[in-house]
């Protein structure tokens, strides 16, 4: 399942949110540096895809709380695994680059 980078960032923000209550739409907007109405549209797309639930807060009915679905957690896990695999495959290239840069730095004339 492909998701956009903005959807991915939103899922990460919701997952990483700390506090006594789940993340709200306004907190998501603030976290992603987007306008509130843009966050509302983003959340609507995530809800449609079955990645997020939104429910009114019991304490304040004006506040909409966001929660990841089990499907979203699985999607994030898959993306994380793919990212780690990609990083693992490029690690040798970065190690060689670092060795080369160190050699260049050691032979640099004063």
Biopython code that builds the backbone (N, CA, C, O; Angstrom):
import numpy as np
from Bio.PDB.StructureBuilder import StructureBuilder

atoms = [
    (1, "UNK", "N", (0.845, -1.182, 0.000)),
    (1, "UNK", "CA", (0.000, 0.000, 0.000)),
    (1, "UNK", "C", (0.881, 1.232, 0.000)),
    (1, "UNK", "O", (1.634, 1.447, 0.950)),
    (2, "UNK", "N", (0.807, 2.040, -1.033)),
    (2, "UNK", "CA", (1.586, 3.259, -1.096)),
    (2, "UNK", "C", (0.882, 4.398, -0.385)),
    (2, "UNK", "O", (-0.320, 4.613, -0.544)),
    (3, "UNK", "N", (1.664, 5.123, 0.403)),
    (3, "UNK", "CA", (1.125, 6.325, 1.030)),
    (3, "UNK", "C", (2.042, 7.478, 0.685)),
    (3, "UNK", "O", (3.218, 7.279, 0.378)),
    (4, "UNK", "N", (1.507, 8.676, 0.734)),
    (4, "UNK", "CA", (2.312, 9.852, 0.411)),
    (4, "UNK", "C", (3.254, 10.163, 1.567)),
    (4, "UNK", "O", (3.069, 9.676, 2.682)),
    (5, "UNK", "N", (4.258, 10.973, 1.288)),
    (5, "UNK", "CA", (5.197, 11.346, 2.351)),
    (5, "UNK", "C", (4.477, 12.126, 3.453)),
    (5, "UNK", "O", (4.807, 11.975, 4.629)),
    (6, "UNK", "N", (3.511, 12.945, 3.091)),
    (6, "UNK", "CA", (2.765, 13.704, 4.103)),
    (6, "UNK", "C", (1.918, 12.765, 4.969)),
    (6, "UNK", "O", (1.809, 12.963, 6.180)),
    (7, "UNK", "N", (1.324, 11.754, 4.351)),
    (7, "UNK", "CA", (0.564, 10.775, 5.123)),
    (7, "UNK", "C", (1.489, 10.005, 6.059)),
    (7, "UNK", "O", (1.136, 9.733, 7.207)),
    (8, "UNK", "N", (2.669, 9.656, 5.567)),
    (8, "UNK", "CA", (3.656, 8.956, 6.385)),
    (8, "UNK", "C", (4.063, 9.818, 7.578)),
    (8, "UNK", "O", (4.120, 9.335, 8.709)),
    (9, "UNK", "N", (4.343, 11.085, 7.324)),
    (9, "UNK", "CA", (4.729, 12.001, 8.401)),
    (9, "UNK", "C", (3.605, 12.140, 9.426)),
    (9, "UNK", "O", (3.858, 12.198, 10.629)),
    (10, "UNK", "N", (2.372, 12.192, 8.948)),
    (10, "UNK", "CA", (1.232, 12.296, 9.860)),
    (10, "UNK", "C", (1.124, 11.048, 10.732)),
    (10, "UNK", "O", (0.905, 11.148, 11.939)),
    (11, "UNK", "N", (1.277, 9.881, 10.125)),
    (11, "UNK", "CA", (1.213, 8.640, 10.902)),
    (11, "UNK", "C", (2.325, 8.593, 11.947)),
    (11, "UNK", "O", (2.097, 8.187, 13.087)),
    (12, "UNK", "N", (3.523, 9.007, 11.555)),
    (12, "UNK", "CA", (4.630, 9.036, 12.512)),
    (12, "UNK", "C", (4.349, 10.007, 13.656)),
    (12, "UNK", "O", (4.624, 9.706, 14.817)),
    (13, "UNK", "N", (3.801, 11.171, 13.319)),
    (13, "UNK", "CA", (3.500, 12.174, 14.345)),
    (13, "UNK", "C", (2.459, 11.648, 15.330)),
    (13, "UNK", "O", (2.590, 11.831, 16.541)),
    (14, "UNK", "N", (1.434, 11.001, 14.808)),
    (14, "UNK", "CA", (0.389, 10.449, 15.676)),
    (14, "UNK", "C", (0.974, 9.350, 16.555)),
    (14, "UNK", "O", (0.675, 9.268, 17.746)),
    (15, "UNK", "N", (1.803, 8.511, 15.959)),
    (15, "UNK", "CA", (2.419, 7.411, 16.718)),
    (15, "UNK", "C", (3.347, 7.930, 17.805)),
    (15, "UNK", "O", (3.382, 7.373, 18.902)),
    (16, "UNK", "N", (4.097, 8.986, 17.520)),
    (16, "UNK", "CA", (5.098, 9.497, 18.456)),
    (16, "UNK", "C", (4.524, 10.458, 19.490)),
    (16, "UNK", "O", (5.222, 10.857, 20.422)),
    (17, "UNK", "N", (3.269, 10.828, 19.332)),
    (17, "UNK", "CA", (2.663, 11.808, 20.246)),
    (17, "UNK", "C", (2.712, 11.321, 21.685)),
    (17, "UNK", "O", (2.370, 10.178, 21.988)),
    (18, "UNK", "N", (3.146, 12.218, 22.564)),
    (18, "UNK", "CA", (3.143, 11.916, 23.989)),
    (18, "UNK", "C", (2.196, 12.884, 24.681)),
    (18, "UNK", "O", (2.023, 14.026, 24.254)),
    (19, "UNK", "N", (1.615, 12.424, 25.710)),
    (19, "UNK", "CA", (0.695, 13.261, 26.469)),
    (19, "UNK", "C", (-0.410, 12.413, 27.044)),
    (19, "UNK", "O", (-0.537, 11.231, 26.725)),
    (20, "UNK", "N", (-1.200, 13.019, 27.886)),
    (20, "UNK", "CA", (-2.260, 12.250, 28.530)),
    (20, "UNK", "C", (-3.385, 11.856, 27.582)),
    (20, "UNK", "O", (-4.079, 10.867, 27.815)),
    (21, "UNK", "N", (-3.564, 12.628, 26.517)),
    (21, "UNK", "CA", (-4.637, 12.366, 25.555)),
    (21, "UNK", "C", (-4.049, 12.076, 24.185)),
    (21, "UNK", "O", (-2.923, 12.478, 23.893)),
    (22, "UNK", "N", (-4.806, 11.377, 23.337)),
    (22, "UNK", "CA", (-4.343, 11.181, 21.952)),
    (22, "UNK", "C", (-4.172, 12.525, 21.236)),
    (22, "UNK", "O", (-4.717, 13.543, 21.662)),
    (23, "UNK", "N", (-3.417, 12.508, 20.156)),
    (23, "UNK", "CA", (-3.180, 13.715, 19.375)),
    (23, "UNK", "C", (-4.485, 14.238, 18.793)),
    (23, "UNK", "O", (-5.357, 13.468, 18.390)),
    (24, "UNK", "N", (-4.602, 15.549, 18.757)),
    (24, "UNK", "CA", (-5.765, 16.183, 18.138)),
    (24, "UNK", "C", (-5.388, 16.653, 16.738)),
    (24, "UNK", "O", (-4.215, 16.674, 16.363)),
    (25, "UNK", "N", (-6.405, 17.025, 15.981)),
    (25, "UNK", "CA", (-6.144, 17.526, 14.624)),
    (25, "UNK", "C", (-5.331, 18.812, 14.682)),
    (25, "UNK", "O", (-4.426, 18.997, 13.868)),
    (26, "UNK", "N", (-5.628, 19.699, 15.616)),
    (26, "UNK", "CA", (-4.861, 20.949, 15.706)),
    (26, "UNK", "C", (-3.406, 20.675, 16.102)),
    (26, "UNK", "O", (-2.499, 21.363, 15.633)),
    (27, "UNK", "N", (-3.179, 19.680, 16.956)),
    (27, "UNK", "CA", (-1.797, 19.324, 17.309)),
    (27, "UNK", "C", (-1.069, 18.727, 16.108)),
    (27, "UNK", "O", (0.123, 18.967, 15.916)),
    (28, "UNK", "N", (-1.783, 17.954, 15.308)),
    (28, "UNK", "CA", (-1.180, 17.392, 14.101)),
    (28, "UNK", "C", (-0.806, 18.516, 13.137)),
    (28, "UNK", "O", (0.282, 18.508, 12.561)),
    (29, "UNK", "N", (-1.698, 19.472, 12.966)),
    (29, "UNK", "CA", (-1.421, 20.606, 12.083)),
    (29, "UNK", "C", (-0.174, 21.353, 12.553)),
    (29, "UNK", "O", (0.689, 21.707, 11.750)),
    (30, "UNK", "N", (-0.092, 21.584, 13.849)),
    (30, "UNK", "CA", (1.066, 22.283, 14.405)),
    (30, "UNK", "C", (2.343, 21.478, 14.199)),
    (30, "UNK", "O", (3.382, 22.033, 13.839)),
    (31, "UNK", "N", (2.265, 20.188, 14.424)),
    (31, "UNK", "CA", (3.430, 19.315, 14.286)),
    (31, "UNK", "C", (3.934, 19.275, 12.840)),
    (31, "UNK", "O", (5.141, 19.275, 12.599)),
    (32, "UNK", "N", (3.009, 19.241, 11.886)),
    (32, "UNK", "CA", (3.381, 19.144, 10.469)),
    (32, "UNK", "C", (3.576, 20.511, 9.814)),
    (32, "UNK", "O", (3.919, 20.599, 8.635)),
    (33, "UNK", "N", (3.354, 21.574, 10.589)),
    (33, "UNK", "CA", (3.480, 22.946, 10.083)),
    (33, "UNK", "C", (2.541, 23.199, 8.902)),
    (33, "UNK", "O", (2.931, 23.768, 7.882)),
    (34, "UNK", "N", (1.296, 22.761, 9.073)),
    (34, "UNK", "CA", (0.277, 22.998, 8.048)),
    (34, "UNK", "C", (-0.926, 23.666, 8.704)),
    (34, "UNK", "O", (-1.054, 23.673, 9.928)),
    (35, "UNK", "N", (-1.794, 24.222, 7.887)),
    (35, "UNK", "CA", (-2.993, 24.874, 8.406)),
    (35, "UNK", "C", (-3.980, 23.823, 8.904)),
    (35, "UNK", "O", (-3.961, 22.673, 8.464)),
    (36, "UNK", "N", (-4.838, 24.238, 9.825)),
    (36, "UNK", "CA", (-5.789, 23.320, 10.437)),
    (36, "UNK", "C", (-6.679, 22.649, 9.392)),
    (36, "UNK", "O", (-6.916, 21.443, 9.459)),
    (37, "UNK", "N", (-7.177, 23.440, 8.413)),
    (37, "UNK", "CA", (-8.069, 22.840, 7.412)),
    (37, "UNK", "C", (-7.326, 21.822, 6.534)),
    (37, "UNK", "O", (-7.929, 20.868, 6.041)),
    (38, "UNK", "N", (-6.024, 22.026, 6.341)),
    (38, "UNK", "CA", (-5.229, 21.044, 5.591)),
    (38, "UNK", "C", (-5.079, 19.754, 6.395)),
    (38, "UNK", "O", (-5.108, 18.655, 5.841)),
    (39, "UNK", "N", (-4.920, 19.906, 7.703)),
    (39, "UNK", "CA", (-4.824, 18.726, 8.562)),
    (39, "UNK", "C", (-6.142, 17.958, 8.573)),
    (39, "UNK", "O", (-6.147, 16.727, 8.595)),
    (40, "UNK", "N", (-7.262, 18.687, 8.557)),
    (40, "UNK", "CA", (-8.578, 18.037, 8.520)),
    (40, "UNK", "C", (-8.702, 17.197, 7.249)),
    (40, "UNK", "O", (-9.173, 16.061, 7.300)),
    (41, "UNK", "N", (-8.281, 17.751, 6.112)),
    (41, "UNK", "CA", (-8.351, 17.019, 4.839)),
    (41, "UNK", "C", (-7.406, 15.815, 4.844)),
    (41, "UNK", "O", (-7.758, 14.740, 4.359)),
    (42, "UNK", "N", (-6.213, 16.003, 5.393)),
    (42, "UNK", "CA", (-5.239, 14.917, 5.482)),
    (42, "UNK", "C", (-5.797, 13.782, 6.339)),
    (42, "UNK", "O", (-5.711, 12.613, 5.962)),
    (43, "UNK", "N", (-6.356, 14.124, 7.469)),
    (43, "UNK", "CA", (-6.928, 13.105, 8.354)),
    (43, "UNK", "C", (-8.092, 12.404, 7.660)),
    (43, "UNK", "O", (-8.245, 11.190, 7.793)),
    (44, "UNK", "N", (-8.909, 13.144, 6.927)),
    (44, "UNK", "CA", (-10.032, 12.522, 6.207)),
    (44, "UNK", "C", (-9.524, 11.468, 5.233)),
    (44, "UNK", "O", (-10.122, 10.400, 5.110)),
    (45, "UNK", "N", (-8.425, 11.759, 4.539)),
    (45, "UNK", "CA", (-7.855, 10.775, 3.612)),
    (45, "UNK", "C", (-7.318, 9.560, 4.369)),
    (45, "UNK", "O", (-7.461, 8.426, 3.911)),
    (46, "UNK", "N", (-6.704, 9.798, 5.521)),
    (46, "UNK", "CA", (-6.184, 8.685, 6.320)),
    (46, "UNK", "C", (-7.320, 7.823, 6.868)),
    (46, "UNK", "O", (-7.198, 6.600, 6.942)),
    (47, "UNK", "N", (-8.412, 8.456, 7.247)),
    (47, "UNK", "CA", (-9.580, 7.719, 7.735)),
    (47, "UNK", "C", (-10.157, 6.872, 6.603)),
    (47, "UNK", "O", (-10.486, 5.703, 6.804)),
    (48, "UNK", "N", (-10.279, 7.464, 5.411)),
    (48, "UNK", "CA", (-10.805, 6.748, 4.250)),
    (48, "UNK", "C", (-9.960, 5.521, 3.927)),
    (48, "UNK", "O", (-10.489, 4.494, 3.502)),
    (49, "UNK", "N", (-8.661, 5.625, 4.126)),
    (49, "UNK", "CA", (-7.750, 4.505, 3.833)),
    (49, "UNK", "C", (-7.671, 3.503, 4.980)),
    (49, "UNK", "O", (-6.959, 2.503, 4.885)),
    (50, "UNK", "N", (-8.397, 3.769, 6.062)),
    (50, "UNK", "CA", (-8.406, 2.842, 7.183)),
    (50, "UNK", "C", (-7.157, 2.890, 8.039)),
    (50, "UNK", "O", (-6.824, 1.909, 8.706)),
    (51, "UNK", "N", (-6.457, 4.025, 8.030)),
    (51, "UNK", "CA", (-5.211, 4.157, 8.769)),
    (51, "UNK", "C", (-5.374, 4.875, 10.105)),
    (51, "UNK", "O", (-4.574, 4.678, 11.020)),
    (52, "UNK", "N", (-6.389, 5.693, 10.215)),
    (52, "UNK", "CA", (-6.598, 6.509, 11.414)),
    (52, "UNK", "C", (-8.077, 6.507, 11.769)),
    (52, "UNK", "O", (-8.944, 6.461, 10.897)),
    (53, "UNK", "N", (-8.342, 6.559, 13.068)),
    (53, "UNK", "CA", (-9.712, 6.806, 13.526)),
    (53, "UNK", "C", (-9.732, 8.191, 14.152)),
    (53, "UNK", "O", (-8.744, 8.636, 14.737)),
    (54, "UNK", "N", (-10.845, 8.853, 14.024)),
    (54, "UNK", "CA", (-11.005, 10.156, 14.686)),
    (54, "UNK", "C", (-12.294, 10.092, 15.492)),
    (54, "UNK", "O", (-13.351, 9.706, 14.993)),
    (55, "UNK", "N", (-12.169, 10.480, 16.737)),
    (55, "UNK", "CA", (-13.321, 10.448, 17.629)),
    (55, "UNK", "C", (-13.347, 11.720, 18.461)),
    (55, "UNK", "O", (-12.298, 12.244, 18.835)),
    (56, "UNK", "N", (-14.546, 12.216, 18.750)),
    (56, "UNK", "CA", (-14.636, 13.391, 19.634)),
    (56, "UNK", "C", (-14.139, 13.021, 21.034)),
    (56, "UNK", "O", (-14.378, 11.917, 21.522)),
    (57, "UNK", "N", (-13.464, 13.943, 21.649)),
    (57, "UNK", "CA", (-12.986, 13.738, 23.013)),
    (57, "UNK", "C", (-14.172, 13.689, 23.965)),
    (57, "UNK", "O", (-15.128, 14.451, 23.817)),
    (58, "UNK", "N", (-14.109, 12.807, 24.925)),
    (58, "UNK", "CA", (-15.173, 12.749, 25.926)),
    (58, "UNK", "C", (-15.118, 13.960, 26.842)),
    (58, "UNK", "O", (-16.151, 14.415, 27.333)),
    (59, "UNK", "N", (-13.916, 14.487, 27.077)),
    (59, "UNK", "CA", (-13.753, 15.637, 27.965)),
    (59, "UNK", "C", (-14.148, 16.949, 27.290)),
    (59, "UNK", "O", (-14.674, 17.848, 27.946)),
    (60, "UNK", "N", (-13.899, 17.065, 25.995)),
    (60, "UNK", "CA", (-14.190, 18.293, 25.246)),
    (60, "UNK", "C", (-14.659, 17.887, 23.859)),
    (60, "UNK", "O", (-13.837, 17.531, 23.015)),
    (61, "UNK", "N", (-15.928, 17.929, 23.609)),
    (61, "UNK", "CA", (-16.508, 17.445, 22.351)),
    (61, "UNK", "C", (-16.011, 18.223, 21.132)),
    (61, "UNK", "O", (-16.167, 17.759, 20.002)),
    (62, "UNK", "N", (-15.416, 19.396, 21.343)),
    (62, "UNK", "CA", (-14.865, 20.157, 20.208)),
    (62, "UNK", "C", (-13.537, 19.569, 19.742)),
    (62, "UNK", "O", (-13.121, 19.788, 18.604)),
    (63, "UNK", "N", (-12.889, 18.840, 20.604)),
    (63, "UNK", "CA", (-11.572, 18.250, 20.296)),
    (63, "UNK", "C", (-11.777, 16.899, 19.619)),
    (63, "UNK", "O", (-12.542, 16.058, 20.091)),
    (64, "UNK", "N", (-11.077, 16.710, 18.505)),
    (64, "UNK", "CA", (-11.131, 15.434, 17.781)),
    (64, "UNK", "C", (-9.809, 14.706, 18.015)),
    (64, "UNK", "O", (-8.735, 15.226, 17.712)),
    (65, "UNK", "N", (-9.908, 13.501, 18.555)),
    (65, "UNK", "CA", (-8.721, 12.718, 18.880)),
    (65, "UNK", "C", (-8.406, 11.730, 17.757)),
    (65, "UNK", "O", (-9.302, 11.137, 17.156)),
    (66, "UNK", "N", (-7.121, 11.574, 17.494)),
    (66, "UNK", "CA", (-6.654, 10.717, 16.403)),
    (66, "UNK", "C", (-5.935, 9.500, 16.974)),
    (66, "UNK", "O", (-5.123, 9.608, 17.893)),
    (67, "UNK", "N", (-6.252, 8.352, 16.411)),
    (67, "UNK", "CA", (-5.596, 7.108, 16.818)),
    (67, "UNK", "C", (-5.247, 6.300, 15.567)),
    (67, "UNK", "O", (-5.995, 6.285, 14.589)),
    (68, "UNK", "N", (-4.107, 5.639, 15.622)),
    (68, "UNK", "CA", (-3.716, 4.758, 14.520)),
    (68, "UNK", "C", (-4.509, 3.462, 14.605)),
    (68, "UNK", "O", (-4.794, 2.960, 15.692)),
    (69, "UNK", "N", (-4.855, 2.937, 13.453)),
    (69, "UNK", "CA", (-5.498, 1.630, 13.401)),
    (69, "UNK", "C", (-4.403, 0.559, 13.388)),
    (69, "UNK", "O", (-3.241, 0.871, 13.126)),
    (70, "UNK", "N", (-4.754, -0.679, 13.664)),
    (70, "UNK", "CA", (-3.762, -1.757, 13.544)),
    (70, "UNK", "C", (-3.157, -1.814, 12.136)),
    (70, "UNK", "O", (-1.981, -2.139, 11.973)),
    (71, "UNK", "N", (-3.964, -1.499, 11.132)),
    (71, "UNK", "CA", (-3.471, -1.478, 9.753)),
    (71, "UNK", "C", (-2.367, -0.431, 9.593)),
    (71, "UNK", "O", (-1.354, -0.695, 8.944)),
    (72, "UNK", "N", (-2.554, 0.755, 10.177)),
    (72, "UNK", "CA", (-1.544, 1.814, 10.090)),
    (72, "UNK", "C", (-0.256, 1.381, 10.771)),
    (72, "UNK", "O", (0.840, 1.641, 10.274)),
    (73, "UNK", "N", (-0.395, 0.721, 11.907)),
    (73, "UNK", "CA", (0.802, 0.249, 12.617)),
    (73, "UNK", "C", (1.566, -0.755, 11.763)),
    (73, "UNK", "O", (2.797, -0.752, 11.753)),
    (74, "UNK", "N", (0.850, -1.605, 11.054)),
    (74, "UNK", "CA", (1.490, -2.580, 10.164)),
    (74, "UNK", "C", (2.171, -1.880, 8.989)),
    (74, "UNK", "O", (3.269, -2.265, 8.587)),
    (75, "UNK", "N", (1.524, -0.857, 8.442)),
    (75, "UNK", "CA", (2.111, -0.096, 7.332)),
    (75, "UNK", "C", (3.401, 0.574, 7.787)),
    (75, "UNK", "O", (4.409, 0.522, 7.083)),
    (76, "UNK", "N", (3.375, 1.202, 8.955)),
    (76, "UNK", "CA", (4.583, 1.847, 9.473)),
    (76, "UNK", "C", (5.694, 0.829, 9.696)),
    (76, "UNK", "O", (6.859, 1.100, 9.405)),
    (77, "UNK", "N", (5.337, -0.331, 10.207)),
    (77, "UNK", "CA", (6.319, -1.391, 10.433)),
    (77, "UNK", "C", (6.956, -1.835, 9.110)),
    (77, "UNK", "O", (8.169, -2.034, 9.040)),
    (78, "UNK", "N", (6.142, -1.989, 8.070)),
    (78, "UNK", "CA", (6.657, -2.373, 6.753)),
    (78, "UNK", "C", (7.608, -1.317, 6.199)),
    (78, "UNK", "O", (8.670, -1.642, 5.669)),
    (79, "UNK", "N", (7.217, -0.056, 6.326)),
    (79, "UNK", "CA", (8.064, 1.039, 5.828)),
    (79, "UNK", "C", (9.381, 1.059, 6.591)),
    (79, "UNK", "O", (10.447, 1.230, 5.999)),
    (80, "UNK", "N", (9.303, 0.884, 7.905)),
    (80, "UNK", "CA", (10.512, 0.881, 8.715)),
    (80, "UNK", "C", (11.439, -0.261, 8.299)),
    (80, "UNK", "O", (12.647, -0.064, 8.171)),
    (81, "UNK", "N", (10.882, -1.446, 8.090)),
    (81, "UNK", "CA", (11.698, -2.581, 7.656)),
    (81, "UNK", "C", (12.366, -2.299, 6.318)),
    (81, "UNK", "O", (13.549, -2.584, 6.132)),
    (82, "UNK", "N", (11.599, -1.736, 5.385)),
    (82, "UNK", "CA", (12.164, -1.398, 4.070)),
    (82, "UNK", "C", (13.271, -0.362, 4.199)),
    (82, "UNK", "O", (14.302, -0.471, 3.535)),
    (83, "UNK", "N", (13.067, 0.653, 5.056)),
    (83, "UNK", "CA", (14.086, 1.687, 5.253)),
    (83, "UNK", "C", (15.355, 1.092, 5.850)),
    (83, "UNK", "O", (16.461, 1.435, 5.430)),
    (84, "UNK", "N", (15.201, 0.203, 6.825)),
    (84, "UNK", "CA", (16.374, -0.432, 7.427)),
    (84, "UNK", "C", (17.118, -1.300, 6.423)),
    (84, "UNK", "O", (18.348, -1.321, 6.406)),
    (85, "UNK", "N", (16.378, -2.010, 5.592)),
    (85, "UNK", "CA", (17.001, -2.833, 4.550)),
    (85, "UNK", "C", (17.779, -1.942, 3.580)),
    (85, "UNK", "O", (18.899, -2.270, 3.187)),
    (86, "UNK", "N", (17.186, -0.830, 3.205)),
    (86, "UNK", "CA", (17.857, 0.102, 2.288)),
    (86, "UNK", "C", (19.115, 0.683, 2.922)),
    (86, "UNK", "O", (20.160, 0.768, 2.278)),
    (87, "UNK", "N", (19.011, 1.077, 4.175)),
    (87, "UNK", "CA", (20.177, 1.622, 4.871)),
    (87, "UNK", "C", (21.275, 0.565, 5.001)),
    (87, "UNK", "O", (22.459, 0.863, 4.846)),
    (88, "UNK", "N", (20.873, -0.648, 5.282)),
    (88, "UNK", "CA", (21.856, -1.734, 5.403)),
    (88, "UNK", "C", (22.581, -1.983, 4.092)),
    (88, "UNK", "O", (23.778, -2.270, 4.082)),
    (89, "UNK", "N", (21.859, -1.872, 2.992)),
    (89, "UNK", "CA", (22.490, -2.127, 1.695)),
    (89, "UNK", "C", (23.405, -0.982, 1.269)),
    (89, "UNK", "O", (24.336, -1.199, 0.493)),
    (90, "UNK", "N", (23.159, 0.231, 1.761)),
    (90, "UNK", "CA", (24.012, 1.360, 1.391)),
    (90, "UNK", "C", (25.125, 1.613, 2.406)),
    (90, "UNK", "O", (26.020, 2.417, 2.145)),
    (91, "UNK", "N", (25.086, 0.947, 3.548)),
    (91, "UNK", "CA", (26.103, 1.155, 4.579)),
    (91, "UNK", "C", (27.520, 0.930, 4.071)),
    (91, "UNK", "O", (28.397, 1.734, 4.387)),
    (92, "UNK", "N", (27.794, -0.127, 3.295)),
    (92, "UNK", "CA", (29.170, -0.318, 2.800)),
    (92, "UNK", "C", (29.664, 0.864, 1.953)),
    (92, "UNK", "O", (30.838, 1.229, 2.014)),
    (93, "UNK", "N", (28.779, 1.442, 1.181)),
    (93, "UNK", "CA", (29.158, 2.595, 0.352)),
    (93, "UNK", "C", (29.564, 3.765, 1.253)),
    (93, "UNK", "O", (30.562, 4.437, 0.991)),
    (94, "UNK", "N", (28.791, 4.006, 2.308)),
    (94, "UNK", "CA", (29.105, 5.110, 3.211)),
    (94, "UNK", "C", (30.389, 4.845, 3.995)),
    (94, "UNK", "O", (31.155, 5.773, 4.254)),
    (95, "UNK", "N", (30.634, 3.589, 4.375)),
    (95, "UNK", "CA", (31.877, 3.271, 5.067)),
    (95, "UNK", "C", (33.077, 3.547, 4.169)),
    (95, "UNK", "O", (34.076, 4.112, 4.615)),
    (96, "UNK", "N", (32.977, 3.150, 2.906)),
    (96, "UNK", "CA", (34.080, 3.388, 1.966)),
    (96, "UNK", "C", (34.269, 4.887, 1.731)),
    (96, "UNK", "O", (35.400, 5.366, 1.652)),
    (97, "UNK", "N", (33.195, 5.605, 1.623)),
    (97, "UNK", "CA", (33.275, 7.059, 1.450)),
    (97, "UNK", "C", (33.961, 7.692, 2.655)),
    (97, "UNK", "O", (34.808, 8.570, 2.493)),
    (98, "UNK", "N", (33.606, 7.258, 3.851)),
    (98, "UNK", "CA", (34.229, 7.781, 5.062)),
    (98, "UNK", "C", (35.722, 7.471, 5.093)),
    (98, "UNK", "O", (36.524, 8.329, 5.461)),
    (99, "UNK", "N", (36.100, 6.257, 4.710)),
    (99, "UNK", "CA", (37.532, 5.898, 4.651)),
    (99, "UNK", "C", (38.272, 6.817, 3.672)),
    (99, "UNK", "O", (39.362, 7.306, 3.968)),
    (100, "UNK", "N", (37.669, 7.039, 2.518)),
    (100, "UNK", "CA", (38.286, 7.893, 1.501)),
    (100, "UNK", "C", (38.449, 9.316, 2.020)),
    (100, "UNK", "O", (39.501, 9.930, 1.837)),
    (101, "UNK", "N", (37.417, 9.840, 2.663)),
    (101, "UNK", "CA", (37.502, 11.197, 3.200)),
    (101, "UNK", "C", (38.569, 11.305, 4.286)),
    (101, "UNK", "O", (39.264, 12.317, 4.379)),
    (102, "UNK", "N", (38.696, 10.278, 5.094)),
    (102, "UNK", "CA", (39.749, 10.284, 6.129)),
    (102, "UNK", "C", (41.140, 10.269, 5.493)),
    (102, "UNK", "O", (42.041, 10.976, 5.943)),
    (103, "UNK", "N", (41.310, 9.445, 4.425)),
    (103, "UNK", "CA", (42.605, 9.402, 3.743)),
    (103, "UNK", "C", (42.938, 10.768, 3.145)),
    (103, "UNK", "O", (44.071, 11.240, 3.235)),
    (104, "UNK", "N", (41.945, 11.386, 2.544)),
    (104, "UNK", "CA", (42.157, 12.703, 1.952)),
    (104, "UNK", "C", (42.537, 13.707, 3.032)),
    (104, "UNK", "O", (43.424, 14.536, 2.831)),
    (105, "UNK", "N", (41.871, 13.633, 4.170)),
    (105, "UNK", "CA", (42.157, 14.538, 5.278)),
    (105, "UNK", "C", (43.533, 14.339, 5.850)),
    (105, "UNK", "O", (44.164, 15.302, 6.286)),
    (106, "UNK", "N", (44.028, 13.082, 5.862)),
    (106, "UNK", "CA", (45.356, 12.778, 6.399)),
    (106, "UNK", "C", (46.458, 13.245, 5.459)),
    (106, "UNK", "O", (47.539, 13.615, 5.916)),
    (107, "UNK", "N", (46.204, 13.235, 4.157)),
    (107, "UNK", "CA", (47.237, 13.603, 3.194)),
    (107, "UNK", "C", (47.145, 15.078, 2.792)),
    (107, "UNK", "O", (47.911, 15.544, 1.948)),
    (108, "UNK", "N", (46.230, 15.792, 3.383)),
    (108, "UNK", "CA", (46.040, 17.202, 3.044)),
    (108, "UNK", "C", (47.280, 18.000, 3.474)),
    (108, "UNK", "O", (47.695, 17.934, 4.631)),
    (109, "UNK", "N", (47.877, 18.767, 2.518)),
    (109, "UNK", "CA", (49.081, 19.558, 2.879)),
    (109, "UNK", "C", (48.703, 20.717, 3.795)),
    (109, "UNK", "O", (47.619, 21.289, 3.686)),
    (110, "UNK", "N", (49.622, 21.049, 4.698)),
    (110, "UNK", "CA", (49.402, 22.146, 5.659)),
    (110, "UNK", "C", (49.526, 23.479, 5.032)),
    (110, "UNK", "O", (49.369, 24.496, 5.707)),
]
sb = StructureBuilder()
sb.init_structure("model")
sb.init_model(0)
sb.init_chain("A")
sb.init_seg("    ")
for serial, (resi, resn, name, xyz) in enumerate(atoms, 1):
    if name == "N":
        sb.init_residue(resn, " ", resi, " ")
    sb.init_atom(name, np.array(xyz, "f"), 0.0, 1.0, " ", f" {name:<3s}", serial, name[0])
structure = sb.get_structure()
